[in-house]
Amino acid sequence: MADWLTSLKTDTPQEGFELAITLSRKGVGYTQTSPDVREKLRADYAESADSLTMASQVIAIHYQTVAAANNYWK
């Protein structure tokens, strides 16, 4: 795969949150490389409160990492 992540630095917390979402989505893509399988599975987790909560948790963990890399935008 081509290099796409060159820095965790962002100008704003909003950009940091969007980067955290991107990191989460890329993680899924690296883990399950088949777009067809990801699409098929989406229906299963889209209506699962537990799955959606876990997805939010992964984003939050990535956001913590991005925030720390940006010195919490101080």
Biopython code that builds the backbone (N, CA, C, O; Angstrom):
import numpy as np
from Bio.PDB.StructureBuilder import StructureBuilder

atoms = [
    (1, "MET", "N", (0.830, -1.183, 0.000)),
    (1, "MET", "CA", (0.000, 0.000, 0.000)),
    (1, "MET", "C", (0.875, 1.247, 0.000)),
    (1, "MET", "O", (1.948, 1.261, 0.603)),
    (2, "ALA", "N", (0.425, 2.261, -0.659)),
    (2, "ALA", "CA", (1.179, 3.507, -0.742)),
    (2, "ALA", "C", (1.157, 4.240, 0.601)),
    (2, "ALA", "O", (0.185, 4.155, 1.352)),
    (3, "ASP", "N", (2.232, 4.951, 0.885)),
    (3, "ASP", "CA", (2.262, 5.773, 2.091)),
    (3, "ASP", "C", (1.222, 6.877, 1.975)),
    (3, "ASP", "O", (1.180, 7.592, 0.974)),
    (4, "TRP", "N", (0.391, 7.015, 2.987)),
    (4, "TRP", "CA", (-0.621, 8.069, 2.968)),
    (4, "TRP", "C", (-0.597, 8.891, 4.245)),
    (4, "TRP", "O", (-1.118, 10.006, 4.277)),
    (5, "LEU", "N", (0.004, 8.350, 5.299)),
    (5, "LEU", "CA", (0.037, 9.065, 6.574)),
    (5, "LEU", "C", (1.437, 9.645, 6.757)),
    (5, "LEU", "O", (2.389, 8.927, 7.062)),
    (6, "THR", "N", (1.539, 10.937, 6.567)),
    (6, "THR", "CA", (2.850, 11.570, 6.669)),
    (6, "THR", "C", (3.049, 12.284, 7.988)),
    (6, "THR", "O", (4.180, 12.609, 8.351)),
    (7, "SER", "N", (1.964, 12.534, 8.718)),
    (7, "SER", "CA", (2.071, 13.233, 9.994)),
    (7, "SER", "C", (0.767, 13.096, 10.766)),
    (7, "SER", "O", (-0.304, 12.930, 10.182)),
    (8, "LEU", "N", (0.874, 13.167, 12.074)),
    (8, "LEU", "CA", (-0.316, 13.238, 12.921)),
    (8, "LEU", "C", (-0.656, 14.686, 13.269)),
    (8, "LEU", "O", (-1.634, 14.945, 13.970)),
    (9, "LYS", "N", (0.140, 15.614, 12.788)),
    (9, "LYS", "CA", (-0.072, 17.027, 13.082)),
    (9, "LYS", "C", (-1.271, 17.554, 12.307)),
    (9, "LYS", "O", (-1.409, 17.306, 11.109)),
    (10, "THR", "N", (-2.135, 18.284, 13.003)),
    (10, "THR", "CA", (-3.285, 18.934, 12.378)),
    (10, "THR", "C", (-3.366, 20.357, 12.924)),
    (10, "THR", "O", (-2.824, 20.662, 13.987)),
    (11, "ASP", "N", (-4.047, 21.211, 12.183)),
    (11, "ASP", "CA", (-4.155, 22.612, 12.612)),
    (11, "ASP", "C", (-5.202, 22.823, 13.699)),
    (11, "ASP", "O", (-5.065, 23.726, 14.524)),
    (12, "THR", "N", (-6.232, 22.008, 13.708)),
    (12, "THR", "CA", (-7.332, 22.214, 14.654)),
    (12, "THR", "C", (-7.787, 20.883, 15.251)),
    (12, "THR", "O", (-7.513, 19.819, 14.694)),
    (13, "PRO", "N", (-8.476, 20.949, 16.377)),
    (13, "PRO", "CA", (-9.047, 19.726, 16.933)),
    (13, "PRO", "C", (-10.034, 19.048, 15.969)),
    (13, "PRO", "O", (-10.100, 17.820, 15.921)),
    (14, "GLN", "N", (-10.790, 19.830, 15.212)),
    (14, "GLN", "CA", (-11.719, 19.256, 14.231)),
    (14, "GLN", "C", (-10.964, 18.429, 13.191)),
    (14, "GLN", "O", (-11.367, 17.311, 12.870)),
    (15, "GLU", "N", (-9.874, 18.978, 12.671)),
    (15, "GLU", "CA", (-9.063, 18.226, 11.712)),
    (15, "GLU", "C", (-8.471, 16.982, 12.378)),
    (15, "GLU", "O", (-8.330, 15.940, 11.739)),
    (16, "GLY", "N", (-8.127, 17.096, 13.656)),
    (16, "GLY", "CA", (-7.620, 15.946, 14.387)),
    (16, "GLY", "C", (-8.664, 14.847, 14.517)),
    (16, "GLY", "O", (-8.350, 13.664, 14.394)),
    (17, "PHE", "N", (-9.906, 15.244, 14.767)),
    (17, "PHE", "CA", (-10.979, 14.257, 14.875)),
    (17, "PHE", "C", (-11.216, 13.578, 13.530)),
    (17, "PHE", "O", (-11.420, 12.366, 13.470)),
    (18, "GLU", "N", (-11.190, 14.352, 12.466)),
    (18, "GLU", "CA", (-11.360, 13.773, 11.131)),
    (18, "GLU", "C", (-10.213, 12.819, 10.796)),
    (18, "GLU", "O", (-10.429, 11.795, 10.147)),
    (19, "LEU", "N", (-9.008, 13.145, 11.230)),
    (19, "LEU", "CA", (-7.877, 12.238, 11.037)),
    (19, "LEU", "C", (-8.097, 10.957, 11.837)),
    (19, "LEU", "O", (-7.790, 9.869, 11.351)),
    (20, "ALA", "N", (-8.621, 11.069, 13.047)),
    (20, "ALA", "CA", (-8.907, 9.881, 13.858)),
    (20, "ALA", "C", (-9.915, 8.965, 13.158)),
    (20, "ALA", "O", (-9.777, 7.743, 13.194)),
    (21, "ILE", "N", (-10.914, 9.553, 12.530)),
    (21, "ILE", "CA", (-11.889, 8.760, 11.772)),
    (21, "ILE", "C", (-11.203, 8.079, 10.593)),
    (21, "ILE", "O", (-11.442, 6.902, 10.325)),
    (22, "THR", "N", (-10.364, 8.811, 9.900)),
    (22, "THR", "CA", (-9.625, 8.235, 8.777)),
    (22, "THR", "C", (-8.748, 7.077, 9.229)),
    (22, "THR", "O", (-8.697, 6.039, 8.570)),
    (23, "LEU", "N", (-8.056, 7.253, 10.354)),
    (23, "LEU", "CA", (-7.219, 6.172, 10.879)),
    (23, "LEU", "C", (-8.058, 4.934, 11.175)),
    (23, "LEU", "O", (-7.643, 3.812, 10.884)),
    (24, "SER", "N", (-9.222, 5.137, 11.747)),
    (24, "SER", "CA", (-10.106, 4.017, 12.066)),
    (24, "SER", "C", (-10.561, 3.301, 10.802)),
    (24, "SER", "O", (-10.546, 2.072, 10.735)),
    (25, "ARG", "N", (-10.964, 4.072, 9.808)),
    (25, "ARG", "CA", (-11.435, 3.479, 8.558)),
    (25, "ARG", "C", (-10.306, 2.747, 7.837)),
    (25, "ARG", "O", (-10.506, 1.660, 7.293)),
    (26, "LYS", "N", (-9.127, 3.349, 7.837)),
    (26, "LYS", "CA", (-7.983, 2.690, 7.198)),
    (26, "LYS", "C", (-7.653, 1.382, 7.906)),
    (26, "LYS", "O", (-7.290, 0.398, 7.262)),
    (27, "GLY", "N", (-7.778, 1.371, 9.231)),
    (27, "GLY", "CA", (-7.524, 0.153, 9.981)),
    (27, "GLY", "C", (-8.431, -0.987, 9.556)),
    (27, "GLY", "O", (-7.998, -2.133, 9.438)),
    (28, "VAL", "N", (-9.699, -0.657, 9.327)),
    (28, "VAL", "CA", (-10.639, -1.671, 8.843)),
    (28, "VAL", "C", (-10.221, -2.143, 7.456)),
    (28, "VAL", "O", (-10.254, -3.339, 7.165)),
    (29, "GLY", "N", (-9.831, -1.210, 6.606)),
    (29, "GLY", "CA", (-9.417, -1.570, 5.250)),
    (29, "GLY", "C", (-8.183, -2.453, 5.214)),
    (29, "GLY", "O", (-8.077, -3.350, 4.378)),
    (30, "TYR", "N", (-7.250, -2.198, 6.122)),
    (30, "TYR", "CA", (-6.056, -3.035, 6.199)),
    (30, "TYR", "C", (-6.397, -4.418, 6.745)),
    (30, "TYR", "O", (-5.807, -5.419, 6.338)),
    (31, "THR", "N", (-7.358, -4.464, 7.673)),
    (31, "THR", "CA", (-7.722, -5.730, 8.305)),
    (31, "THR", "C", (-8.558, -6.602, 7.383)),
    (31, "THR", "O", (-8.301, -7.797, 7.242)),
    (32, "GLN", "N", (-9.566, -5.994, 6.753)),
    (32, "GLN", "CA", (-10.419, -6.728, 5.806)),
    (32, "GLN", "C", (-10.227, -6.080, 4.440)),
    (32, "GLN", "O", (-10.808, -5.033, 4.152)),
    (33, "THR", "N", (-9.423, -6.699, 3.620)),
    (33, "THR", "CA", (-9.033, -6.087, 2.351)),
    (33, "THR", "C", (-10.090, -6.185, 1.255)),
    (33, "THR", "O", (-9.972, -5.520, 0.226)),
    (34, "SER", "N", (-11.109, -6.995, 1.459)),
    (34, "SER", "CA", (-12.142, -7.151, 0.438)),
    (34, "SER", "C", (-13.258, -6.126, 0.622)),
    (34, "SER", "O", (-13.976, -6.171, 1.620)),
    (35, "PRO", "N", (-13.413, -5.197, -0.337)),
    (35, "PRO", "CA", (-14.516, -4.247, -0.252)),
    (35, "PRO", "C", (-15.885, -4.947, -0.253)),
    (35, "PRO", "O", (-16.826, -4.479, 0.386)),
    (36, "ASP", "N", (-15.983, -6.050, -0.963)),
    (36, "ASP", "CA", (-17.253, -6.776, -1.007)),
    (36, "ASP", "C", (-17.619, -7.344, 0.364)),
    (36, "ASP", "O", (-18.779, -7.285, 0.774)),
    (37, "VAL", "N", (-16.653, -7.881, 1.055)),
    (37, "VAL", "CA", (-16.912, -8.420, 2.395)),
    (37, "VAL", "C", (-17.266, -7.285, 3.354)),
    (37, "VAL", "O", (-18.191, -7.422, 4.154)),
    (38, "ARG", "N", (-16.539, -6.161, 3.284)),
    (38, "ARG", "CA", (-16.857, -5.022, 4.152)),
    (38, "ARG", "C", (-18.281, -4.538, 3.910)),
    (38, "ARG", "O", (-19.013, -4.244, 4.855)),
    (39, "GLU", "N", (-18.666, -4.459, 2.658)),
    (39, "GLU", "CA", (-20.027, -4.017, 2.318)),
    (39, "GLU", "C", (-21.063, -5.004, 2.854)),
    (39, "GLU", "O", (-22.098, -4.595, 3.380)),
    (40, "LYS", "N", (-20.790, -6.284, 2.723)),
    (40, "LYS", "CA", (-21.710, -7.312, 3.208)),
    (40, "LYS", "C", (-21.871, -7.240, 4.725)),
    (40, "LYS", "O", (-22.978, -7.396, 5.240)),
    (41, "LEU", "N", (-20.774, -7.006, 5.440)),
    (41, "LEU", "CA", (-20.801, -6.964, 6.898)),
    (41, "LEU", "C", (-21.431, -5.683, 7.447)),
    (41, "LEU", "O", (-21.908, -5.660, 8.581)),
    (42, "ARG", "N", (-21.431, -4.638, 6.655)),
    (42, "ARG", "CA", (-21.939, -3.340, 7.123)),
    (42, "ARG", "C", (-23.359, -3.443, 7.657)),
    (42, "ARG", "O", (-23.683, -2.822, 8.670)),
    (43, "ALA", "N", (-24.204, -4.210, 6.996)),
    (43, "ALA", "CA", (-25.593, -4.348, 7.442)),
    (43, "ALA", "C", (-25.674, -4.956, 8.843)),
    (43, "ALA", "O", (-26.569, -4.621, 9.619)),
    (44, "ASP", "N", (-24.741, -5.847, 9.161)),
    (44, "ASP", "CA", (-24.752, -6.490, 10.477)),
    (44, "ASP", "C", (-24.429, -5.506, 11.593)),
    (44, "ASP", "O", (-25.090, -5.506, 12.632)),
    (45, "TYR", "N", (-23.425, -4.674, 11.388)),
    (45, "TYR", "CA", (-23.032, -3.781, 12.474)),
    (45, "TYR", "C", (-23.746, -2.441, 12.460)),
    (45, "TYR", "O", (-23.723, -1.728, 13.463)),
    (46, "ALA", "N", (-24.376, -2.081, 11.361)),
    (46, "ALA", "CA", (-25.025, -0.773, 11.250)),
    (46, "ALA", "C", (-26.180, -0.604, 12.229)),
    (46, "ALA", "O", (-26.505, 0.518, 12.617)),
    (47, "GLU", "N", (-26.793, -1.696, 12.625)),
    (47, "GLU", "CA", (-27.915, -1.615, 13.550)),
    (47, "GLU", "C", (-27.593, -2.247, 14.903)),
    (47, "GLU", "O", (-28.498, -2.565, 15.674)),
    (48, "SER", "N", (-26.324, -2.424, 15.184)),
    (48, "SER", "CA", (-25.899, -3.011, 16.445)),
    (48, "SER", "C", (-25.327, -1.919, 17.349)),
    (48, "SER", "O", (-24.286, -1.333, 17.048)),
    (49, "ALA", "N", (-26.010, -1.655, 18.445)),
    (49, "ALA", "CA", (-25.530, -0.628, 19.379)),
    (49, "ALA", "C", (-24.132, -0.964, 19.890)),
    (49, "ALA", "O", (-23.291, -0.075, 20.027)),
    (50, "ASP", "N", (-23.880, -2.235, 20.170)),
    (50, "ASP", "CA", (-22.556, -2.638, 20.657)),
    (50, "ASP", "C", (-21.472, -2.375, 19.615)),
    (50, "ASP", "O", (-20.400, -1.867, 19.941)),
    (51, "SER", "N", (-21.757, -2.722, 18.365)),
    (51, "SER", "CA", (-20.770, -2.505, 17.299)),
    (51, "SER", "C", (-20.504, -1.021, 17.087)),
    (51, "SER", "O", (-19.356, -0.617, 16.901)),
    (52, "LEU", "N", (-21.544, -0.217, 17.113)),
    (52, "LEU", "CA", (-21.373, 1.220, 16.913)),
    (52, "LEU", "C", (-20.617, 1.849, 18.088)),
    (52, "LEU", "O", (-19.812, 2.760, 17.897)),
    (53, "THR", "N", (-20.876, 1.365, 19.285)),
    (53, "THR", "CA", (-20.146, 1.851, 20.457)),
    (53, "THR", "C", (-18.669, 1.501, 20.345)),
    (53, "THR", "O", (-17.805, 2.322, 20.654)),
    (54, "MET", "N", (-18.384, 0.286, 19.903)),
    (54, "MET", "CA", (-16.982, -0.124, 19.736)),
    (54, "MET", "C", (-16.297, 0.711, 18.658)),
    (54, "MET", "O", (-15.133, 1.083, 18.809)),
    (55, "ALA", "N", (-17.004, 1.008, 17.581)),
    (55, "ALA", "CA", (-16.424, 1.852, 16.530)),
    (55, "ALA", "C", (-16.104, 3.237, 17.081)),
    (55, "ALA", "O", (-15.054, 3.803, 16.776)),
    (56, "SER", "N", (-17.007, 3.779, 17.890)),
    (56, "SER", "CA", (-16.759, 5.081, 18.510)),
    (56, "SER", "C", (-15.561, 5.025, 19.443)),
    (56, "SER", "O", (-14.792, 5.983, 19.527)),
    (57, "GLN", "N", (-15.399, 3.926, 20.136)),
    (57, "GLN", "CA", (-14.267, 3.765, 21.046)),
    (57, "GLN", "C", (-12.948, 3.755, 20.270)),
    (57, "GLN", "O", (-11.970, 4.364, 20.704)),
    (58, "VAL", "N", (-12.917, 3.081, 19.151)),
    (58, "VAL", "CA", (-11.700, 3.049, 18.333)),
    (58, "VAL", "C", (-11.357, 4.456, 17.853)),
    (58, "VAL", "O", (-10.193, 4.856, 17.886)),
    (59, "ILE", "N", (-12.360, 5.205, 17.409)),
    (59, "ILE", "CA", (-12.125, 6.581, 16.972)),
    (59, "ILE", "C", (-11.595, 7.414, 18.134)),
    (59, "ILE", "O", (-10.668, 8.205, 17.957)),
    (60, "ALA", "N", (-12.176, 7.242, 19.321)),
    (60, "ALA", "CA", (-11.733, 8.003, 20.493)),
    (60, "ALA", "C", (-10.280, 7.698, 20.841)),
    (60, "ALA", "O", (-9.528, 8.600, 21.209)),
    (61, "ILE", "N", (-9.889, 6.459, 20.731)),
    (61, "ILE", "CA", (-8.496, 6.088, 21.021)),
    (61, "ILE", "C", (-7.555, 6.743, 20.014)),
    (61, "ILE", "O", (-6.506, 7.269, 20.386)),
    (62, "HIS", "N", (-7.933, 6.709, 18.744)),
    (62, "HIS", "CA", (-7.111, 7.382, 17.732)),
    (62, "HIS", "C", (-7.061, 8.885, 17.997)),
    (62, "HIS", "O", (-6.016, 9.513, 17.828)),
    (63, "TYR", "N", (-8.193, 9.462, 18.413)),
    (63, "TYR", "CA", (-8.223, 10.899, 18.682)),
    (63, "TYR", "C", (-7.294, 11.260, 19.841)),
    (63, "TYR", "O", (-6.638, 12.301, 19.804)),
    (64, "GLN", "N", (-7.233, 10.422, 20.853)),
    (64, "GLN", "CA", (-6.305, 10.661, 21.961)),
    (64, "GLN", "C", (-4.868, 10.714, 21.447)),
    (64, "GLN", "O", (-4.082, 11.564, 21.866)),
    (65, "THR", "N", (-4.535, 9.808, 20.545)),
    (65, "THR", "CA", (-3.186, 9.758, 19.984)),
    (65, "THR", "C", (-2.889, 11.022, 19.179)),
    (65, "THR", "O", (-1.822, 11.619, 19.320)),
    (66, "VAL", "N", (-3.831, 11.423, 18.342)),
    (66, "VAL", "CA", (-3.651, 12.618, 17.511)),
    (66, "VAL", "C", (-3.551, 13.858, 18.402)),
    (66, "VAL", "O", (-2.708, 14.724, 18.173)),
    (67, "ALA", "N", (-4.405, 13.938, 19.408)),
    (67, "ALA", "CA", (-4.374, 15.102, 20.311)),
    (67, "ALA", "C", (-3.015, 15.202, 21.012)),
    (67, "ALA", "O", (-2.441, 16.286, 21.111)),
    (68, "ALA", "N", (-2.513, 14.082, 21.488)),
    (68, "ALA", "CA", (-1.203, 14.091, 22.152)),
    (68, "ALA", "C", (-0.110, 14.522, 21.188)),
    (68, "ALA", "O", (0.793, 15.267, 21.568)),
    (69, "ALA", "N", (-0.180, 14.060, 19.943)),
    (69, "ALA", "CA", (0.828, 14.429, 18.943)),
    (69, "ALA", "C", (0.789, 15.924, 18.633)),
    (69, "ALA", "O", (1.778, 16.498, 18.177)),
    (70, "ASN", "N", (-0.345, 16.540, 18.882)),
    (70, "ASN", "CA", (-0.511, 17.963, 18.615)),
    (70, "ASN", "C", (-0.448, 18.810, 19.894)),
    (70, "ASN", "O", (-0.884, 19.961, 19.915)),
    (71, "ASN", "N", (0.104, 18.212, 20.959)),
    (71, "ASN", "CA", (0.205, 18.904, 22.249)),
    (71, "ASN", "C", (-1.149, 19.493, 22.649)),
    (71, "ASN", "O", (-1.224, 20.575, 23.231)),
    (72, "TYR", "N", (-2.199, 18.770, 22.329)),
    (72, "TYR", "CA", (-3.574, 19.155, 22.676)),
    (72, "TYR", "C", (-3.932, 20.544, 22.150)),
    (72, "TYR", "O", (-4.741, 21.252, 22.751)),
    (73, "TRP", "N", (-3.330, 20.927, 21.035)),
    (73, "TRP", "CA", (-3.575, 22.197, 20.336)),
    (73, "TRP", "C", (-3.386, 23.413, 21.228)),
    (73, "TRP", "O", (-4.103, 24.408, 21.109)),
    (74, "LYS", "N", (-2.405, 23.315, 22.127)),
    (74, "LYS", "CA", (-2.123, 24.469, 23.015)),
    (74, "LYS", "C", (-1.326, 25.509, 22.277)),
    (74, "LYS", "O", (-0.990, 26.548, 22.846)),
]
sb = StructureBuilder()
sb.init_structure("model")
sb.init_model(0)
sb.init_chain("A")
sb.init_seg("    ")
for serial, (resi, resn, name, xyz) in enumerate(atoms, 1):
    if name == "N":
        sb.init_residue(resn, " ", resi, " ")
    sb.init_atom(name, np.array(xyz, "f"), 0.0, 1.0, " ", f" {name:<3s}", serial, name[0])
structure = sb.get_structure()
